[in-house]
Amino acid sequence: MDTVRIAALLQPFLERTLPEVSLQHISIYIDLLLRWNARINLTAVRDADNIVTRHFGESLFLARHLFPEHVAPDPGSLARPHLAGRGEDAPAISVGRTLLSAEPSLPPARFSESGAGRVIDIGSGAGFPALPLKIWAPAIQLTLIESNHKKAAFLREVARELKLTNINVMTERAETLASRLGSDFPPADLVTLRAVEHFEAILPLAARFLAPSGHLALLIGASQVRALPSLASGLHWAPPIAVPNSNARVLSIGSK
């Protein structure tokens, strides 16, 4: 897919234009997704333009809020990632009856001293939001949890084609891995979750993967926001942020 077209479609979701190398990565990713999607069901979205806006746009919207200093840095530049905080006076809008903030007000995330935070994505599927997040912030240490072996093979193929490093694709169920948390499977500074089945069951499980002072980032429907305090009671939830070009999708971030 043409990178100029990709950049134009992503404009509503980002504050700046992505570097050309990142746009090329997205173009290759789309080609792989369309080819693999003809054989296995990775996404119901078949049109390339809609893949950019619905999958990459939403994922990169999450990325820019979580890692505002990590716009495809040079390999030798590993700025310490942190969560964006724009103050409590940011404008708010509403979706249905849910009040949404245009920007979150959150404390800095405490990532490792190397500047590369440990990120776990649960139910990775076709790789969203985790692989676009890795394209945006190459320094992160990314673990993708996907129990479907064919989808896991696709995720490894994308990482290989894009030459993304420091990625681990695990073909185990999240419940199994949660029981192994400790020295052989350390918790994460950031856990991401998007469009998973059985949301009520998976959200408390996702919170278990967090390290002390970790953060949980969700791309969900606005109607699901009200359930967050009861499903993950140990987290402090910032006001949800409306996803551009969507009437019902939000980014919600919880902190330990």
Order of alpha helices (4+ residues) and beta strands (2+ residues): alpha-alpha-alpha-beta-beta-beta-alpha-beta-alpha-beta-alpha-beta-alpha-beta-alpha-beta-beta-beta
